[in-house]
Amino acid sequence: MTTQQQHIVVIGAGYAGLSAATRAGRKHRVTLVAPEARFLNRVRQHETFAGLPEHRPALAEVLADRQVTHKQALATELDLNGRKVFLDSGEVLSYDTLVYALGSRTAWHGVPGAAEHAYPAERAAELAARMKAAAKPGTVAVVGGGLTGIELATELAEAHPAWKVRVVSAAPVGHHLSAKGRAYVRRAFERLGVEVHEGRAVTAVTAAGVRTDEGAIDADLVAWTAAFEPRELAAEAGLAVTADGRAVVDEYLRSVSHPDVHVVGDAAQVRVEGVGELRMGCVSALPQGGYLGDLLTGKTAKPFAFKYQLQCISLGRRDGLVQLVHPDDSMRNTVLTGALGRWTKGLILKVILKSLR
């Protein structure tokens, strides 16, 4: 990678895109394309669902003192041969290097009524407003028993104790955690009165709740945390992609079909020797963005390296769980819980924001 100044266009201002832009902007002229004015900070969306104060710094604040221009627009088309990015504002950007970091969005899996009646992470503030404006407490069903679903269920139950919170999951809640981790989540659910419906695949979402393969579960509101999927622009532009739409990259996070395009974060299928294929999420997206910024500025010439260390889960404002993992993300037996787990999670959240620079 040449270290001569070039024009780099970064599409997407999530963990990977924003960290790549700020680091590349130390040396190169960078244009960041993103429709939002503030950083989403998805790992704290469960707090937004619960109506708590948001921790979303302005992009202008994060980008200060960097050679980065923020275009508050949406990329609608890519001309990879002509090295151009078309925006919904009508503007066309030319680039020397493109960083594709559009991340992921909520996946509905074709479940009837889900998009119409359920609230995904992108609409967290709307669910919070509905709960606040309700004439009386009701029931919230959280679809999904992964980390996000666990955090959301406990946050809602603690912030709104008069409401009934139900978790609906096809797989056992926290099935990827160690036995100690799963047991601690269960105790937290019991303490907060969260009702668990495991082994029940959601087949439809209605105004009255959810339907599952084992029958209906009533709910006044439904929050959806089931899964995420990549956006389709990479495939539409002609990048080599996987069956689920993620761009295939090499060890330098370059598209295998278009080496002048780097793809990072949830939009990419990244494989690391000794670790395997990385899962979607901040834990791997942020290091990818930081690495790419260093690669583009000549601070490193080595392939991307990464290993997992831990998984952190908030269990309300005063409790948490830190699950230690092996480099390949498989579970260790060690967990940190209670105030220590919560303190560790809080520290990591602060580090995340600082790492964006």
C-alpha positions in Angstrom: 0.0 0.0 0.0 1.5 3.4 -1.0 1.8 5.9 1.7 1.6 8.9 -0.7 -1.5 11.1 0.1 -4.6 9.9 -1.7 -8.3 10.4 -1.6 -10.0 7.6 0.4 -13.8 7.3 0.5 -15.2 5.5 3.5 -18.8 4.3 3.3 -20.3 3.8 6.7 -19.7 5.3 10.1 -20.0 2.3 12.4 -17.2 0.9 14.5 -15.1 -0.3 11.6 -15.8 2.6 9.2 -15.3 5.4 11.7 -12.1 4.0 13.2 -10.7 3.5 9.7 -11.6 7.1 8.7 -10.1 8.7 11.7 -6.8 6.8 11.5 -6.5 7.2 7.7 -7.3 10.9 8.1 -4.0 11.4 9.9 -2.2 11.2 6.6 -4.7 11.0 3.7 -7.7 13.1 2.5 -10.8 11.1 3.6 -14.4 11.5 2.7 -16.8 9.7 5.1 -20.2 8.9 3.7 -22.9 8.3 6.3 -26.5 9.7 6.6 -26.4 10.1 10.4 -24.9 13.0 12.4 -24.1 11.0 15.5 -22.4 7.7 16.0 -24.9 4.9 16.5 -22.9 3.0 19.2 -24.9 -0.2 18.7 -23.5 -2.0 21.8 -25.5 0.4 23.9 -28.8 0.2 22.0 -30.3 -1.9 24.8 -30.0 1.3 27.0 -31.8 3.3 24.3 -34.6 0.7 24.3 -35.0 1.2 28.0 -35.3 5.0 27.7 -31.9 5.7 29.3 -29.6 8.6 28.2 -27.8 7.9 24.9 -24.1 7.8 24.6 -23.8 8.8 21.0 -21.0 11.4 20.2 -21.4 13.7 17.2 -19.4 12.5 14.2 -17.9 16.0 14.0 -16.5 15.6 17.5 -15.0 12.2 16.7 -13.5 13.5 13.4 -12.0 16.7 14.8 -8.4 17.4 13.9 -8.5 14.8 11.1 -8.4 15.3 7.3 -11.9 13.9 7.1 -14.9 15.5 5.4 -18.3 14.0 6.4 -20.9 13.8 3.7 -24.2 13.4 5.4 -25.7 11.3 2.7 -26.5 7.7 1.7 -24.4 5.8 -0.9 -26.8 4.4 -3.4 -24.5 3.0 -6.2 -20.9 2.1 -6.7 -19.0 2.2 -10.0 -16.0 0.0 -9.2 -14.4 0.2 -12.6 -14.7 4.0 -12.7 -13.9 4.4 -9.0 -17.0 6.4 -8.2 -19.5 6.5 -5.4 -23.0 7.9 -6.1 -24.9 9.5 -3.3 -28.6 10.1 -2.7 -27.9 13.8 -2.7 -26.9 13.6 -6.4 -23.2 14.1 -5.7 -20.7 11.7 -7.2 -17.4 11.0 -5.4 -14.2 9.8 -7.1 -11.7 7.9 -5.0 -8.2 6.3 -5.1 -9.2 3.8 -2.5 -12.6 2.8 -1.3 -13.4 1.5 2.2 -16.7 -0.3 2.3 -18.0 -0.4 5.9 -21.8 -0.4 5.6 -22.1 -2.9 8.4 -25.3 -4.8 8.9 -29.0 -4.3 9.6 -31.7 -6.2 11.3 -32.6 -9.5 9.6 -36.3 -10.5 9.7 -35.8 -14.0 8.2 -39.0 -13.6 6.3 -41.1 -13.8 9.4 -44.6 -12.4 8.6 -45.5 -9.2 10.4 -42.0 -8.8 12.0 -41.0 -5.7 10.1 -44.5 -4.2 10.6 -45.0 -4.9 14.3 -41.6 -5.5 15.9 -39.0 -2.9 17.0 -35.4 -3.6 15.9 -32.3 -1.9 17.2 -32.7 0.8 14.5 -36.0 1.8 16.2 -35.0 1.5 19.8 -36.0 5.0 20.7 -39.5 4.4 19.3 -40.1 1.5 21.6 -38.9 3.5 24.6 -41.4 6.3 23.7 -44.2 3.7 23.4 -43.5 2.4 26.9 -43.3 5.8 28.4 -46.5 7.0 26.8 -48.5 3.8 27.7 -51.6 4.4 29.8 -50.7 1.4 32.0 -47.8 -1.2 32.2 -48.0 -4.1 29.8 -45.9 -6.9 28.4 -42.8 -6.7 26.2 -41.6 -9.8 24.3 -37.9 -9.8 23.4 -37.3 -12.1 20.4 -33.8 -13.6 20.5 -31.8 -15.2 23.3 -28.3 -14.1 22.3 -26.1 -11.4 24.0 -28.3 -8.6 22.7 -31.5 -10.2 23.8 -30.1 -10.9 27.2 -28.9 -7.3 27.7 -32.2 -5.9 26.4 -34.4 -8.1 28.6 -32.6 -7.3 31.8 -32.4 -3.6 31.0 -36.1 -3.3 30.3 -37.0 -5.4 33.4 -34.9 -3.2 35.6 -35.9 0.2 34.1 -39.6 -0.7 34.0 -40.3 -3.1 36.9 -44.1 -2.7 36.4 -43.9 -4.2 32.9 -43.7 -7.9 32.2 -40.7 -8.9 30.1 -40.6 -12.2 28.2 -37.7 -13.6 26.2 -38.7 -15.8 23.2 -35.8 -17.8 21.7 -35.5 -20.8 19.3 -32.2 -21.8 21.0 -31.6 -21.9 24.7 -30.9 -18.5 26.1 -27.2 -17.8 26.2 -26.5 -21.2 24.6 -23.0 -20.1 23.5 -21.9 -19.2 27.1 -20.2 -21.6 29.5 -22.4 -23.5 32.0 -21.4 -20.9 34.7 -22.3 -18.1 32.4 -25.7 -19.5 31.5 -26.5 -20.2 35.2 -25.7 -16.6 36.1 -27.9 -15.2 33.4 -30.7 -17.4 34.6 -30.3 -16.1 38.2 -30.4 -12.5 36.8 -33.6 -13.3 34.9 -35.2 -14.7 38.1 -34.1 -11.7 40.2 -35.6 -9.3 37.6 -38.7 -11.4 36.9 -37.9 -12.1 33.2 -40.0 -14.9 31.8 -38.2 -17.3 29.4 -39.7 -19.2 26.5 -36.9 -21.3 25.0 -37.1 -23.8 22.1 -39.9 -21.7 20.5 -39.2 -20.4 17.0 -41.2 -17.3 16.1 -43.4 -17.9 13.0 -45.2 -14.5 13.0 -45.5 -11.2 14.8 -48.9 -9.5 15.3 -50.3 -6.6 17.1 -51.1 -9.0 19.9 -47.6 -10.5 20.3 -45.8 -13.4 18.6 -46.8 -16.7 17.2 -44.4 -19.6 17.6 -44.2 -23.2 16.5 -45.4 -24.0 20.0 -48.3 -21.6 20.2 -49.0 -17.8 20.7 -47.3 -15.6 23.3 -49.1 -12.4 24.2 -47.3 -9.1 24.2 -48.2 -5.4 23.9 -44.8 -4.6 22.3 -42.2 -6.8 20.6 -38.5 -6.1 20.4 -36.5 -7.9 17.8 -32.9 -9.0 18.4 -32.9 -12.2 16.4 -30.0 -11.6 13.9 -28.3 -9.2 11.5 -27.6 -9.3 7.8 -25.2 -7.4 5.5 -26.6 -4.7 3.2 -26.9 -5.6 -0.5 -24.9 -2.8 -2.1 -21.6 -4.8 -2.1 -23.3 -7.6 -4.2 -25.1 -5.1 -6.4 -21.8 -3.4 -7.2 -20.1 -6.6 -8.2 -17.8 -7.4 -5.3 -17.2 -11.1 -4.7 -19.6 -12.0 -1.8 -20.6 -15.0 0.2 -24.0 -16.6 0.0 -25.3 -14.3 2.7 -23.9 -11.1 1.0 -20.7 -10.4 2.9 -17.7 -9.4 0.8 -14.9 -11.9 0.6 -11.6 -10.3 1.6 -7.9 -11.4 1.8 -5.6 -11.2 4.8 -5.2 -7.4 4.2 -9.0 -6.9 4.2 -9.0 -6.2 0.5 -11.8 -7.5 -1.7 -10.6 -10.6 -3.5 -12.3 -9.4 -6.7 -11.4 -5.6 -6.5 -8.1 -5.0 -4.6 -8.6 -1.2 -4.6 -11.6 -1.8 -2.3 -11.2 -2.7 1.4 -14.1 -4.1 3.2 -14.3 -4.2 7.0 -16.7 -4.9 9.8 -20.0 -6.8 9.5 -19.9 -6.3 5.7 -16.9 -8.6 5.3 -16.2 -12.3 5.7 -12.9 -12.2 7.6 -11.0 -15.4 8.3 -8.0 -15.4 10.6 -5.6 -18.3 10.9 -6.0 -20.1 14.1 -9.2 -18.3 14.9 -11.5 -19.1 12.0 -14.3 -16.9 10.5 -15.0 -13.9 12.7 -18.5 -13.3 13.8 -20.3 -10.0 13.3 -20.0 -7.5 16.0 -18.1 -4.6 17.5 -15.5 -6.9 19.1 -14.0 -7.6 15.7 -15.2 -4.6 13.6 -13.3 -2.0 15.7 -9.9 -3.8 15.4 -10.5 -4.2 11.7 -11.1 -0.5 11.3 -8.1 0.4 13.4 -5.9 -2.0 11.5 -7.0 -0.7 8.1 -6.3 2.9 9.1 -2.8 1.8 10.1 -2.3 -0.1 6.9 -3.4 2.8 4.7 -1.1 5.2 6.5 1.9 2.9 6.4 2.0 2.2 10.1 1.8 -1.5 9.4 2.4 -3.8 6.4 1.5 -7.0 8.2 -1.7 -9.0 7.5 -4.6 -8.5 9.9 -4.3 -10.5 13.1 -7.0 -11.0 15.7 -8.0 -13.2 18.6 -11.0 -13.2 20.9 -10.5 -12.6 24.7 -13.9 -12.2 26.3 -17.6 -11.5 25.9 -19.3 -8.9 28.1 -22.9 -8.7 29.0 -24.8 -6.0 30.9 -27.5 -7.3 33.2 -29.0 -4.0 34.1 -27.2 -1.0 35.6 -25.7 -2.8 38.6 -24.9 -6.3 37.4 -22.9 -7.8 34.6 -21.2 -10.9 33.2 -17.8 -11.2 31.6 -17.2 -14.5 30.0 -13.6 -15.3 29.2 -13.0 -17.1 25.9 -10.3 -18.9 24.0 -8.7 -17.1 21.0 -11.2 -18.9 18.7 -14.2 -17.6 20.8 -14.9 -20.9 22.4 -15.8 -20.7 26.1 -13.4 -20.9 29.1 -14.8 -21.9 32.5 -13.9 -18.5 34.0 -16.6 -15.7 34.4 -16.6 -12.4 36.2 -20.0 -11.5 37.7 -21.8 -8.9 39.7 -20.3 -5.4 40.3 -16.9 -6.6 38.9 -18.5 -7.8 35.7 -20.5 -4.5 35.4 -17.4 -2.4 36.1 -15.4 -4.3 33.5 -18.1 -3.9 30.9 -18.3 -0.1 31.7 -14.5 0.2 31.2 -14.7 -1.6 27.9 -17.4 0.8 26.7 -15.2 3.8 27.5 -12.3 2.2 25.7 -14.5 1.6 22.6 -15.2 5.3 22.2 -11.5 6.2 22.7 -10.5 3.6 20.1 -12.5 5.4 17.4 -9.8 8.0 17.3 
